[in-house]
Amino acid sequence: MVHFIIDAVDHLPEELFLFNHRGTGDSQYPPRMMLSLLIYSYATGRFSSRKIEEATYSDIIVRYICGGDLHPDHDTICTFRRKNFELFEKAFVEVLLCAQETGKIKKVGTVSVDGTKINANASKHSAVSYKRAGEQIERFSKEIEELTDKAKKIDKVPLDDGLEIPDEIVRREDRIAEFLNPLDNF
């Protein structure tokens, strides 16, 4: 699946991507890599940008997409998704349609092989009418919109790191007051 996604994204015209033209900071991550990373992550059930960032260190397939040594942080992933949102949705739909047309990616379940040879040229069940294709595109678009909304909601949830800022400020102010007035405690 990963090779299929990378190949499909490689066929997209470069003018569709939004680039950072500020000229400051580190060099930008390759947009095709970022788009492939998002599509693969969403297709495999990773929606949180923090989880995607973690996968760039631990998941061999995600590391392959990122070239092994590139590890975009969660903020970079969110920013890319936000700036290239229309491209992301269109590319995701195109990848799904291409996968369906070519039959390269299918839901994997129990596989049985009996060796039966069947001569066939076409099936009326696999042919898709214009109306049906439009319905599939609309269905894919809605599913991608739902996945994107899910990712946005997950990214808005604050990270529970055990540190409450207001409590920490009060604690530190108390410590400073004790330090400045050591004789008041006696």
Secondary structure, DSSP 8 states (H G I E B T S, - for coil): -HHHHHHHHHTS-GGGS----S--SS----HHHHHHHHHHHHHTT---HHHHHHHHHH-HHHHHHTTTT----HHHHHHHHHHTHHHHHHHHHHHHHHHHHHT-----------------S--TTT---HHHHHHHHHHHHHHHHHHHHHHHHHHHS----S--HHHHHHHHHHHHHHHH-GGGG-
